[in-house]
Amino acid sequence: MHRILSAVVVCCLASLLFAQDAADFTVKDIDGKEHHLYSYLEAGKWVLIDFWATW
């Protein structure tokens, strides 16, 4: 258990070291309302962006 916890901590610290700033972008939801990334970040909200696709 100690090794797993150590590995998780190391991965989290490494991700902080190599993190990059995201460019601001706008998306529309299914109701047509626009959402801007930076408006959520400026409001102090956490944002998880999950880009995925099935081919």
Helices and strands as residue ranges (DSSP letters): H 2-17, E 26-28, E 34-36, H 37-42
